[in-house]
Amino acid sequence: MKWLILDNILRRDGLSFALLRDLSYKSDIGIRLKKNLHYFDKNMLLNELVEVNKWYEICEYLHDMTIDYRIKKHSIGKIKV
């Protein structure tokens, strides 16, 4: 029942569980992303974020989707990491 409700919410917004799976980026960092930032090498993390951004830029699933998102400047991210 719970999955049916979640599926209906996703479909209302033009999404599905399959599409969310396809939109998931596979990280190569090798550290669980639930860890605090001090577990990560700063340069490796920033390089990974650049790769994620490139992947989403070419992701064909996103071209026809109307979505709201906010992308911060790379320089701001460097300050915060």
TORPA-4810 file (N, C-alpha, C, O; in nm, 3 decimals):
<nodes>
NODE_1_0.082_-0.120_0.000_0.000_0.000_0.000_0.086_0.126_0.000_0.060_0.222_-0.073_M
NODE_2_0.192_0.124_0.085_0.281_0.239_0.095_0.347_0.267_-0.040_0.357_0.383_-0.081_K
NODE_3_0.392_0.161_-0.110_0.458_0.179_-0.240_0.363_0.235_-0.344_0.403_0.314_-0.429_W
NODE_4_0.237_0.196_-0.337_0.138_0.246_-0.431_0.116_0.396_-0.411_0.105_0.471_-0.508_L
NODE_5_0.111_0.440_-0.287_0.095_0.582_-0.258_0.216_0.660_-0.308_0.202_0.764_-0.372_I
NODE_6_0.337_0.608_-0.279_0.459_0.674_-0.326_0.465_0.677_-0.478_0.506_0.777_-0.537_L
NODE_7_0.425_0.568_-0.541_0.426_0.562_-0.688_0.329_0.664_-0.747_0.361_0.728_-0.847_D
NODE_8_0.214_0.680_-0.686_0.117_0.780_-0.734_0.171_0.922_-0.721_0.149_1.006_-0.809_N
NODE_9_0.240_0.950_-0.611_0.300_1.082_-0.592_0.406_1.107_-0.699_0.409_1.215_-0.759_I
NODE_10_0.491_1.010_-0.723_0.594_1.024_-0.826_0.533_1.046_-0.964_0.576_1.135_-1.037_L
NODE_11_0.435_0.966_-0.998_0.373_0.976_-1.131_0.304_1.111_-1.152_0.302_1.162_-1.263_R
NODE_12_0.250_1.167_-1.046_0.187_1.299_-1.055_0.288_1.404_-1.102_0.254_1.499_-1.171_R
NODE_13_0.413_1.383_-1.062_0.520_1.476_-1.099_0.600_1.428_-1.220_0.707_1.482_-1.248_D
NODE_14_0.548_1.328_-1.290_0.616_1.279_-1.411_0.735_1.190_-1.383_0.823_1.175_-1.468_G
NODE_15_0.739_1.130_-1.264_0.851_1.044_-1.225_0.803_0.902_-1.201_0.683_0.874_-1.201_L
NODE_16_0.897_0.813_-1.181_0.869_0.675_-1.143_0.990_0.622_-1.069_1.096_0.684_-1.071_S
NODE_17_0.974_0.507_-1.002_1.088_0.447_-0.934_1.197_0.408_-1.034_1.315_0.423_-1.005_F
NODE_18_1.157_0.360_-1.151_1.255_0.323_-1.254_1.333_0.446_-1.301_1.454_0.439_-1.320_A
NODE_19_1.264_0.556_-1.321_1.331_0.678_-1.366_1.426_0.730_-1.258_1.537_0.773_-1.289_L
NODE_20_1.385_0.726_-1.133_1.473_0.768_-1.024_1.598_0.681_-1.019_1.708_0.731_-0.994_L
NODE_21_1.582_0.551_-1.044_1.698_0.461_-1.048_1.793_0.502_-1.161_1.914_0.504_-1.144_R
NODE_22_1.735_0.535_-1.278_1.817_0.575_-1.393_1.885_0.709_-1.372_1.989_0.736_-1.432_D
NODE_23_1.827_0.794_-1.289_1.884_0.926_-1.261_1.988_0.923_-1.150_2.052_1.024_-1.121_L
NODE_24_2.006_0.808_-1.088_2.102_0.797_-0.978_2.244_0.786_-1.032_2.273_0.704_-1.119_S
NODE_25_2.330_0.869_-0.981_2.471_0.870_-1.021_2.549_0.776_-0.932_2.537_0.782_-0.809_Y
NODE_26_2.630_0.689_-0.992_2.712_0.594_-0.916_2.845_0.661_-0.880_2.926_0.689_-0.968_K
NODE_27_2.865_0.686_-0.754_2.987_0.752_-0.707_3.105_0.656_-0.710_3.090_0.536_-0.687_S
NODE_28_3.222_0.710_-0.739_3.346_0.632_-0.739_3.435_0.666_-0.619_3.550_0.623_-0.613_D
NODE_29_3.383_0.742_-0.525_3.464_0.786_-0.411_3.503_0.668_-0.321_3.616_0.663_-0.271_I
NODE_30_3.413_0.574_-0.301_3.445_0.459_-0.218_3.417_0.478_-0.070_3.452_0.391_0.011_G
NODE_31_3.356_0.588_-0.034_3.318_0.614_0.105_3.167_0.638_0.107_3.114_0.709_0.022_I
NODE_32_3.100_0.579_0.203_2.955_0.601_0.213_2.927_0.749_0.226_2.989_0.819_0.306_R
NODE_33_2.834_0.797_0.146_2.805_0.940_0.143_2.731_0.989_0.267_2.703_1.108_0.280_L
NODE_34_2.699_0.898_0.359_2.637_0.939_0.485_2.741_0.988_0.586_2.705_1.042_0.691_K
NODE_35_2.867_0.969_0.554_2.975_1.012_0.643_2.986_1.165_0.644_2.939_1.232_0.552_K
NODE_36_3.047_1.218_0.750_3.074_1.362_0.757_3.180_1.399_0.655_3.259_1.314_0.612_N
NODE_37_3.183_1.525_0.616_3.277_1.571_0.514_3.423_1.551_0.551_3.507_1.538_0.462_L
NODE_38_3.456_1.549_0.678_3.598_1.534_0.715_3.653_1.396_0.679_3.775_1.378_0.683_H
NODE_39_3.569_1.299_0.645_3.614_1.168_0.599_3.662_1.171_0.454_3.728_1.078_0.409_Y
NODE_40_3.629_1.277_0.381_3.658_1.285_0.239_3.781_1.370_0.212_3.806_1.469_0.281_F
NODE_41_3.858_1.331_0.112_3.963_1.416_0.060_3.895_1.529_-0.017_3.815_1.504_-0.107_D
NODE_42_3.928_1.652_0.017_3.860_1.769_-0.041_3.869_1.770_-0.193_3.767_1.788_-0.260_K
NODE_43_3.987_1.750_-0.249_4.003_1.753_-0.395_3.927_1.639_-0.463_3.867_1.658_-0.569_N
NODE_44_3.930_1.520_-0.402_3.858_1.406_-0.460_3.707_1.435_-0.461_3.638_1.405_-0.558_M
NODE_45_3.657_1.494_-0.353_3.515_1.526_-0.344_3.476_1.631_-0.447_3.374_1.616_-0.514_L
NODE_46_3.556_1.736_-0.461_3.526_1.840_-0.560_3.533_1.785_-0.702_3.450_1.821_-0.786_L
NODE_47_3.630_1.699_-0.730_3.638_1.636_-0.863_3.516_1.548_-0.890_3.465_1.545_-1.002_N
NODE_48_3.471_1.478_-0.788_3.352_1.395_-0.803_3.229_1.481_-0.833_3.146_1.444_-0.915_E
NODE_49_3.218_1.596_-0.767_3.105_1.685_-0.793_3.107_1.739_-0.936_3.002_1.756_-0.998_L
NODE_50_3.225_1.766_-0.988_3.237_1.810_-1.128_3.189_1.698_-1.221_3.118_1.724_-1.318_V
NODE_51_3.228_1.573_-1.191_3.185_1.459_-1.274_3.034_1.438_-1.266_2.970_1.407_-1.367_E
NODE_52_2.978_1.453_-1.148_2.832_1.441_-1.132_2.762_1.546_-1.217_2.664_1.516_-1.286_V
NODE_53_2.811_1.668_-1.211_2.752_1.776_-1.289_2.758_1.745_-1.439_2.660_1.765_-1.510_N
NODE_54_2.872_1.696_-1.486_2.886_1.660_-1.627_2.786_1.550_-1.664_2.723_1.555_-1.770_K
NODE_55_2.772_1.450_-1.576_2.682_1.338_-1.603_2.537_1.386_-1.614_2.465_1.343_-1.704_W
NODE_56_2.496_1.473_-1.523_2.359_1.524_-1.530_2.337_1.615_-1.651_2.226_1.620_-1.704_Y
NODE_57_2.440_1.686_-1.694_2.428_1.771_-1.813_2.398_1.689_-1.938_2.325_1.736_-2.026_E
NODE_58_2.453_1.569_-1.948_2.431_1.487_-2.068_2.320_1.383_-2.049_2.290_1.307_-2.141_I
NODE_59_2.261_1.379_-1.930_2.158_1.279_-1.901_2.031_1.309_-1.981_1.964_1.409_-1.959_C
NODE_60_2.001_1.221_-2.075_1.887_1.243_-2.165_1.753_1.245_-2.094_1.658_1.306_-2.144_E
NODE_61_1.742_1.180_-1.980_1.616_1.176_-1.907_1.575_1.314_-1.857_1.456_1.340_-1.838_Y
NODE_62_1.671_1.402_-1.835_1.641_1.534_-1.778_1.605_1.639_-1.882_1.552_1.745_-1.846_L
NODE_63_1.633_1.613_-2.008_1.612_1.715_-2.111_1.467_1.759_-2.124_1.442_1.877_-2.149_H
NODE_64_1.373_1.671_-2.107_1.231_1.705_-2.124_1.157_1.721_-1.993_1.035_1.738_-1.992_D
NODE_65_1.229_1.717_-1.881_1.163_1.727_-1.751_1.162_1.871_-1.704_1.259_1.945_-1.719_M
NODE_66_1.049_1.909_-1.647_1.038_2.040_-1.583_1.065_2.019_-1.436_0.980_1.967_-1.363_T
NODE_67_1.183_2.060_-1.392_1.219_2.042_-1.251_1.281_2.169_-1.199_1.342_2.247_-1.273_I
NODE_68_1.266_2.189_-1.070_1.331_2.301_-1.002_1.454_2.248_-0.930_1.447_2.147_-0.859_D
NODE_69_1.564_2.315_-0.948_1.684_2.280_-0.874_1.772_2.403_-0.863_1.757_2.500_-0.938_Y
NODE_70_1.863_2.397_-0.770_1.953_2.508_-0.748_2.095_2.456_-0.752_2.129_2.361_-0.682_R
NODE_71_2.177_2.516_-0.835_2.317_2.477_-0.845_2.402_2.593_-0.796_2.392_2.704_-0.847_I
NODE_72_2.484_2.565_-0.698_2.573_2.669_-0.648_2.698_2.674_-0.734_2.733_2.576_-0.800_K
NODE_73_2.763_2.786_-0.732_2.887_2.801_-0.806_2.994_2.710_-0.747_2.997_2.687_-0.626_K
NODE_74_3.079_2.661_-0.832_3.188_2.573_-0.791_3.275_2.639_-0.684_3.319_2.573_-0.590_H
NODE_75_3.300_2.768_-0.698_3.386_2.839_-0.603_3.324_2.843_-0.463_3.396_2.837_-0.363_S
NODE_76_3.193_2.853_-0.455_3.124_2.852_-0.326_3.140_2.715_-0.261_3.162_2.706_-0.140_I
NODE_77_3.128_2.610_-0.341_3.145_2.476_-0.288_3.285_2.454_-0.233_3.301_2.387_-0.130_G
NODE_78_3.386_2.509_-0.298_3.523_2.497_-0.249_3.540_2.560_-0.112_3.612_2.508_-0.027_K
NODE_79_3.472_2.671_-0.091_3.482_2.740_0.038_3.418_2.657_0.148_3.469_2.652_0.260_I
NODE_80_3.307_2.590_0.117_3.231_2.518_0.219_3.287_2.380_0.251_3.258_2.325_0.357_K
NODE_81_3.368_2.324_0.161_3.420_2.188_0.185_3.545_2.192_0.268_3.603_2.087_0.298_V
</nodes>
